[in-house]
Amino acid sequence: MVAAPSGASRFCESAASDIAGGHAALLAELDGARVLRVALPPGARQPLHAGSARLVYGVNDHRVLFAREGGDQREMAHGAGEVHWHEAGRHAVENVAETTARFVLFAFD
């Protein structure tokens, strides 16, 4: 993990893992930004949680069911090296593929 400079906010690594259903590791944190690595096994689910605005980088090809609070849900397929943006909001994610979904989140407060 990259050490945060003095004055950086403190986002506990266990909180990142809890938010991601135990499937995330905090890689770095600076004021207003966090980098998390997520490895979501087949059938695993991140429970409904508040996500900040974030850029998502796909480490491998993966397919997830993305559900927003209120019932809107859709299956999303992402390729290795693909980057996409999510606005802040409450959501849940489930891996609906037969391989582990691996991605890196760049989250902004």
C-alpha positions as semicolon CSV with decimal commas, in nm:
position;residue;x (nm);y (nm);z (nm)
1;M;0,000;0,000;0,000
2;V;0,122;0,352;-0,075
3;A;0,160;0,559;0,238
4;A;-0,064;0,862;0,262
5;P;0,114;1,194;0,301
6;S;0,064;1,385;0,622
7;G;-0,278;1,548;0,630
8;A;-0,433;1,287;0,401
9;S;-0,770;1,150;0,501
10;R;-0,778;0,812;0,675
11;F;-0,988;0,549;0,499
12;C;-0,946;0,220;0,680
13;E;-0,852;-0,078;0,459
14;S;-1,099;-0,294;0,651
15;A;-1,374;-0,043;0,564
16;A;-1,289;-0,084;0,194
17;S;-1,310;-0,460;0,228
18;D;-1,638;-0,436;0,423
19;I;-1,793;-0,210;0,159
20;A;-1,689;-0,446;-0,119
21;G;-1,822;-0,754;0,058
22;G;-1,472;-0,860;0,162
23;H;-1,335;-0,854;-0,193
24;A;-1,134;-0,530;-0,204
25;A;-0,793;-0,407;-0,096
26;L;-0,698;-0,044;-0,051
27;L;-0,389;0,028;-0,264
28;A;-0,348;0,402;-0,206
29;E;-0,520;0,702;-0,055
30;L;-0,465;1,074;-0,091
31;D;-0,685;1,370;-0,006
32;G;-1,012;1,315;-0,188
33;A;-0,910;0,998;-0,374
34;R;-0,867;0,626;-0,309
35;V;-0,741;0,341;-0,527
36;L;-0,887;-0,004;-0,456
37;R;-0,822;-0,342;-0,616
38;V;-1,131;-0,564;-0,637
39;A;-1,138;-0,939;-0,707
40;L;-1,498;-1,063;-0,711
41;P;-1,522;-1,444;-0,745
42;P;-1,795;-1,605;-0,958
43;G;-2,134;-1,563;-0,790
44;A;-1,997;-1,323;-0,526
45;R;-2,184;-1,002;-0,451
46;Q;-2,092;-0,662;-0,314
47;P;-2,391;-0,564;-0,099
48;L;-2,577;-0,235;-0,147
49;H;-2,339;0,045;-0,050
50;A;-2,274;0,413;-0,117
51;G;-2,011;0,454;-0,386
52;S;-1,835;0,780;-0,458
53;A;-1,778;0,901;-0,813
54;R;-1,526;0,661;-0,964
55;L;-1,326;0,553;-1,263
56;V;-1,314;0,174;-1,310
57;Y;-1,030;-0,003;-1,492
58;G;-1,094;-0,363;-1,600
59;V;-0,799;-0,591;-1,525
60;N;-0,963;-0,885;-1,706
61;D;-1,272;-0,954;-1,915
62;H;-1,567;-0,980;-1,676
63;R;-1,945;-0,959;-1,656
64;V;-2,139;-0,821;-1,360
65;L;-2,496;-0,740;-1,264
66;F;-2,496;-0,374;-1,155
67;A;-2,800;-0,273;-0,944
68;R;-2,877;0,080;-0,831
69;E;-3,083;0,156;-0,524
70;G;-3,447;0,172;-0,632
71;G;-3,443;-0,137;-0,854
72;D;-3,266;-0,025;-1,174
73;Q;-3,029;-0,307;-1,270
74;R;-2,840;-0,416;-1,580
75;E;-2,582;-0,669;-1,679
76;M;-2,255;-0,508;-1,785
77;A;-1,966;-0,669;-1,974
78;H;-1,622;-0,509;-1,949
79;G;-1,298;-0,603;-2,120
80;A;-0,943;-0,608;-1,994
81;G;-0,798;-0,258;-2,021
82;E;-1,142;-0,097;-2,057
83;V;-1,210;0,216;-1,852
84;H;-1,554;0,347;-1,758
85;W;-1,703;0,611;-1,527
86;H;-1,970;0,582;-1,256
87;E;-2,137;0,875;-1,084
88;A;-2,171;0,859;-0,706
89;G;-2,467;0,661;-0,575
90;R;-2,585;0,357;-0,382
91;H;-2,542;0,033;-0,573
92;A;-2,469;-0,341;-0,551
93;V;-2,256;-0,554;-0,783
94;E;-2,273;-0,928;-0,849
95;N;-2,031;-1,132;-1,061
96;V;-2,251;-1,328;-1,304
97;A;-1,960;-1,485;-1,497
98;E;-1,768;-1,808;-1,440
99;T;-1,436;-1,633;-1,374
100;T;-1,323;-1,384;-1,108
101;A;-1,402;-1,023;-1,201
102;R;-1,090;-0,816;-1,145
103;F;-1,092;-0,437;-1,160
104;V;-0,930;-0,132;-1,005
105;L;-1,140;0,156;-0,870
106;F;-1,016;0,515;-0,862
107;A;-1,272;0,669;-0,624
108;F;-1,308;1,046;-0,578
109;D;-1,476;1,218;-0,281
